[in-house]
Amino acid sequence: MPDTLRHYLIIAVPLLIVMAVLPSVYSNHLLLFNFVIFFILAQGVNIIYGFTGYLPFGYVGFFGAGAYGFAIMVMHLNAPAPLAVLVGGAVAVVLGLILTPLLRLAGAYFSIANLAAALAVLHLVANPALEQITKGPYGVALNGTFNPTMAYAGGILILALTLGIVVYLKNSSFGLALQAVREDSFSASMSGVNVVKMRTVAWLASALVAGLAGGVFAWYVSVFYPDNVFSADFSIFAIVFALFGGVATISGPLIGVIILYGIYNLIGFTTPQYFQLIYGLLIMALVLFLPAGLVSLATRRGWYVP
Amino acid sequence: MSPEPERLLEVSGVVKRFGGFHALDGLSFHVSPGEILGLVGPNGSGKTTAINVISGLYAPDAGSVSFLRSPVGGMASHKLVHLGINRTFQVPKPFMSLTVKQNVEVAHTYGNASDKALPMADLLERFHLAEVANRPASDLTNVQQKTLDLVRALATQPKLLLLDELAAGLNPTELDWIAGEIKTLAQSGLAIIVVEHLMGFIEQITDRVIVMNAGKEIFEGTLAVAVTVPEVVEVFLGGEHAA
């Protein structure tokens, strides 16, 4: 499939190389790491929202579950960090499986239920009665595995996996069928598509990448509280970045992260007092003038955007 | 007399309730390969509900639906598609943001009920969609969206095709054209059930009609005979015309 190869070569590979090389020329590694995390999360939102139409307001639930999956493996089983990251991804997939009934809901009802589910997981983890297992609201400190360089490399690998999934969805009949389900689920089933199975696969793939991202985030920061890794900011940012660039494309969410998270940090450093005003106006302008994202500037002219 | 043709679809005593309302109240009929069966009746008589039950959108509350002699009542739609049942919608439901070609491609990839090759380009050409093949379905006119619905259904190579008011909104030229196409499809062995209000169209294409009222069949036979039956005239025009 030449298109698939082209998408890898012009989007995925250059981005991965740039992100892998940047730490040696730019000293703010935490900022670069956060970019990697948001690339992953925005693409994760792209998988579930862009291709199937479910807007996950509680997307951070998977991220936090991954972070705590990592923490528990390290604290209680002394697991090596890479294994603990994989377990973080697995925990998120299990949470995704538990939440599959939510996919019966449509539109705003799904989003609200998903938000509630993420809060439920937060309060389960932060419950003081579970202090023995999760350290409850007091947070975890994982000094034994602290290794930002390796954690950053792990983040790059997870980003590669995520981009691989999105490139596949963009170019495969599976991705086309998912989009058909998004457009009209009954027509999709009359096209022979197993709607429930398709949605579930996309949902779990999206949960997996967020869980892995959460695991690697826990590895990188090593000290965190439930409120950090279950912060609604992760869901909101990932959704806004993905929408700003344009979903159901490979490049849209990436462009969204680069521009919006770039501006976010730029204004945050220089003129923090205007930050929320400028950011808010920018998002309002987007919703009003480009509801289908930046890529729609090109697609509405009939150009193909990978 | 020729032997009774094999029955492709057999609907018997099907009941579908919505709350206390019986949309279908013991509906029974059958259709054979190559036959065009008209399903007619006043609004609310259960025609579309019958199509929805046969195509798997609703499970019947009682009675049975069998296709190729196996029970299929309540089976998931995508499985029915693989067995060879497909349909169009009263209000066309294409995948709006996908191109015409992609719309057909999804059905062809996921829903193919036959191992025969199907040249997609010919299908698009035949139904006048070739020139818009790369446009999103949302750009199409209502009539084009209806034909796209039909082409999407045909891309799965069905054995039974359910057409829910395909003719509504077509101009006389388009009607003649689509009638010809439907007849050609039936001649190739496809069984077709047509739900329609346009009686001229029904008369032109069907071999047999089922007249429905209040969720049951009240007549089965040709349309020419149906209009002489007082009960049929009564449900369509009201009691005073039936004498």
Chai-1 contact restraints between the chains, C-beta under 6 A:
chainA,res_idxA,chainB,res_idxB,connection_type,confidence,min_distance_angstrom,max_distance_angstrom,comment,restraint_id
A,S173,B,T109,contact,1.0,0.0,6.0,A-B,restraint_1
A,L176,B,Q102,contact,1.0,0.0,6.0,A-B,restraint_2
A,L176,B,V106,contact,1.0,0.0,6.0,A-B,restraint_3
A,A177,B,V106,contact,1.0,0.0,6.0,A-B,restraint_4
A,A177,B,Y110,contact,1.0,0.0,6.0,A-B,restraint_5
A,A180,B,F95,contact,1.0,0.0,6.0,A-B,restraint_6
A,A180,B,V106,contact,1.0,0.0,6.0,A-B,restraint_7
A,E183,B,F95,contact,1.0,0.0,6.0,A-B,restraint_8
A,E183,B,M96,contact,1.0,0.0,6.0,A-B,restraint_9
A,D184,B,K93,contact,1.0,0.0,6.0,A-B,restraint_10
A,S187,B,K93,contact,1.0,0.0,6.0,A-B,restraint_11
A,S189,B,S77,contact,1.0,0.0,6.0,A-B,restraint_12
A,S189,B,H78,contact,1.0,0.0,6.0,A-B,restraint_13
A,M190,B,S77,contact,1.0,0.0,6.0,A-B,restraint_14
A,S191,B,V106,contact,1.0,0.0,6.0,A-B,restraint_15
A,S191,B,A107,contact,1.0,0.0,6.0,A-B,restraint_16
A,S191,B,Y110,contact,1.0,0.0,6.0,A-B,restraint_17
A,S191,B,G111,contact,1.0,0.0,6.0,A-B,restraint_18
A,G192,B,H78,contact,1.0,0.0,6.0,A-B,restraint_19
A,G192,B,V81,contact,1.0,0.0,6.0,A-B,restraint_20
A,G192,B,H82,contact,1.0,0.0,6.0,A-B,restraint_21
A,G192,B,Y110,contact,1.0,0.0,6.0,A-B,restraint_22
A,G192,B,G111,contact,1.0,0.0,6.0,A-B,restraint_23
A,G192,B,T156,contact,1.0,0.0,6.0,A-B,restraint_24
A,V193,B,H78,contact,1.0,0.0,6.0,A-B,restraint_25
A,V193,B,Y110,contact,1.0,0.0,6.0,A-B,restraint_26
A,N194,B,H78,contact,1.0,0.0,6.0,A-B,restraint_27
